[in-house]
Amino acid sequence: IHEFGHFLMAKRVGVKVLEFALGFGQRIVGWKKGDTEYAIRLFPLGGYVKMLGEGDEGDPNDPGNFQNRNLWEKVAVVAAGPLMNYVLAIVILFVLGLGYGINHYVPQIMATVGIYFFVRSLRKDSNNANVRRVEAVIREAEQLIRQHR
């Protein structure tokens, strides 16, 4: 999904994509459409995108060359991969929420947040009032978890 993000944004901003492959290793099947050669490779983990201008190949004056794009287009192409990872994470959480319901996860998230603030407050100030306040938050989170099981 990461490489697919680079691929989509490169196409969108006008960079010539020379090759897009799903997986790595030996090519199982491949085809060419336009300037792009598509491939499915032996190991279905990861992927590969080769754009014109990533190395020394191609005409440096070609408008489809990655090096000829403006700064914001280059940033968009580079950032699109990691952004697709976040999109996938959001989709997975959404599907889990549909399958299990939000009430299944909210108490666990609240407990995690309570523990985080507990540790953080102990680092800042270890007076008894602060510890009692955070212990109360943890007790409430534990109670919510028990109610929603």
JOSULKA-V451704 format. One line per field, one symbol per residue. ss: DSSP state (H for helix, E for strand, L for the rest). phi: phi as a letter, one per 30 degrees, with the letter a starting at -180 (. if undefined). psi: psi as a letter, one per 20 degrees, with the letter a starting at -180 (. if undefined). A space follows every 10 residues. Layout:
ss = ???
phi = ???
psi = ???
//
This chain:
ss = LHHHHHHHHH HHHLLLEEEE EEEEEEEEEE EEELLEEEEE EEEEEEEEEE ELLLLLLLLL LLLLLHHHLL HHHHHHHHHH HHHHHHHHHH HHHHHHHHHH LHHHHHHHHH HHHHHHHHHH HHHHLLLHHH HHHHHHHHHH HHHHHHHLL
phi = .dddddeddd ddcjddcdbb bcibjddcba acbidcccbc cdcdciaabc cdjdccdidd cddddedddd eddddddddd dddddddddd dddddddddc jdddcedddd dddddedddd ddddacdddd dddddddddd dddddddcc
psi = hghhgggghg ghijppohqp qparbqpgqq rpocippqqp rgolpaappo qpihbiqrpi ipijphhiqr ghhgggggih ghhhgggggg gghgghhhgi qhhhhghhgh gggggghggg hhhgpkqhgg ghghhggggg ghghghhj.
//
